[in-house]
Amino acid sequence: MVRHDARSSGGDRRAIEHLLHLGSEILSRLELPMTTTKSPVSVELLYEQDFQLWLAENIRALKEGKLLDVDYQNLMEELEDMGRGEKNALKSNLKILLMHLLKYKYQPEKRTNSWRYTITEYRQRILDSLETSPSLKGFLTQEFEKCYLNGCRLASDETGISQSEFPESSPFEILEILDLDFLPT
């Protein structure tokens, strides 16, 4: 389960990943257990009982260079979940955007300000994700056609238009869907 704010800065993530790597290397050389702490409550127990406090304690330990106080096992799992969460959010936002672009294109008589708002909102979510994590651009390109097909399914379910009426491949280019001024005709 992801328990973080996916909008945290890429610089913070890179710094944490770098510190985790350094800490893991130091601990492997010392052959010490991965989780040792001086606090009366074990870090693992804190992770289960109060996530925010666990997070604050790990950030403090990293900032102070107290690498033996870091709960590496749970921290690494959280970092992995964070990456998966960002990718899943990007795919979800892309599917919704493509669904609304299809609705806009194939139902011109039903166009509303609400549809334009939704297109703008999901486009901005995608752009925000790409600004925060530019490395997701390759992932967006890789997943684009799959998200398009899922968007077709959603558009079909919502509009009653048969999926077979939509093109097999996206009629939209990636640059078009990211263009804040683009609306299909």
N, C-alpha and C positions, 0 to 999 in steps of 0.2 A: 504494500500500500504506500502511495506517495503522500508524504506529510510535509511538503515544503511549498514555498511560493515559487512557481516556475518562472517568475519574472526576475529572480535574483540575477545579478550581473554576471556576465560571462567571465569577467576578470576575477571575481570572487571564487567562482567554480574552478578556474584554472589554478588559482593560488592554493585552494584546498587540495585539489588533485595532486599538485606538485608536493605539498607538504605530506600528504598521505604516502606518496611514493618514497619520499626521503625517509619518513618515519618507518615505513615497512622495511626499507633497506637497513636502516640502523638497527631495528629490532631483530631482524634476521641475523645480522652479524653478532649481536649480543646474545642471541638465543634466549631471549626473555619472552614470557607470555605476552600475547598481543594486547591484553587488557589488564592493566594494573592501575590502581588509583589509591589515593590517600583518603578519599572521602569515606564517611561511615556507611554510606549506601553505595553498593557496587554500581559501576557505570551501566552494566547490563540490566540491573534491576531498575535503575533510573530510566533507562530507555523504555522499559515496559510501563512504568508508572507515571512519568511526566516527560513527554517528548520534548517540550520546549525547554525545560530545565536541562535535559540531557544535551540538547543542541547547544545551549548557551555554555555549558561546561566544556564541551568539546571545542567550541570556537575559542574559549578562553585558553584552554590548554594549548591549542595550536598557536595562538597569538603569542603566548608566553614561552613557546618552545618546550613545553613540558610534554614531550612526545610519549612518555610512559603513561600519562593520564588519559590518553586518547583511546576511545572505544573503536578501534579500527574495523572490527568485523561488522558492526552495525553501521558505521559511517560509510564503509564501502558499499554495503547493500543499499543505503539511502542514495548514494551517488548514482549507482546503477539504475535505481528506480527513477531518479530525477531525469536521467537521459531518456528512459523509456517513456516517461510521462510527457516530456516535451515532444517527442516524436508522435505519440498518440494524439496529443492536442493538435499538432499540426495537421495530421491526417483528418481528424474530425472537422476542423475548421475548413479544410480544403473541400471535403465532401459537401458540407453545407453551402459553401460558396458556389461550387459547381452545380448543385441542385437548384439554387436560386437563379443562377445564370441561365440554366436550361429553361426554367419556368418563365423567365423574362423573355427569352428568345421564342419559345414555342407557344406562349399564351399572351400575345401582345395586347389583346383586348382586356385582359385581367390585371395588367400592370398597375401597381400601386406604389405610393411613397414608402409604404412598409417594406416592399420588396427591395426598393433602392436602398433603404436604410440597412436592411439585412445584408445586402451585397457589400455595402461600404463597411459595415461592422466586421464581417468575417474577413474581408480583404485586409482591413487594418490589423486584425489579430494575426494573420499570416505574416504581414510585413513586420509587425512587432517581434514575432518569433524569429524571423530571419535577421532582424537587426541585432537582437540579443545573442543569437547563435548563428552566425553566418555559415557555419559548417552544415547547417540543415538544408542549405540550397540543393546540395547533391541528393539528399534524402527526398526532398520535394520532387525533384526531377524523376528520381527512381520510382516513387510511389504515385506519380501523377495519373497515369492511365488507370491504375487500380482504383484510385479515389474517384476518377471520372465515372467508371462503371458503377461504383457504389452510389455516386451522386445521381446517376441515371435511374437506378433502382428507387432511390428516395423520391426523385421527381415524379417517377411513374406512380408510385404509391400515393403521393399527395395530389397529383393532378388527374389521375385516371388515364393519362396518355400511356399507350402501350410502350414498353421499353424498346420494342423493335422499331418504333418511330424515331428514336434518337440515333444519331450516328454511332457506329461501333467504336470509333476513336473520337477523342474530344475535338469539337469544332473550334475550341479556344486554345490559343497558345498560352504558355505559362506567362510570358511577358504581358499579354492582354489581361489575364485575370488579375495580375498584380497592379495593373494600371488603374489608379483611383478614378480616372475619367472614362474608362471603357464600360460601355453597356452594349450587349449584342442587339443586332437589329433583326 
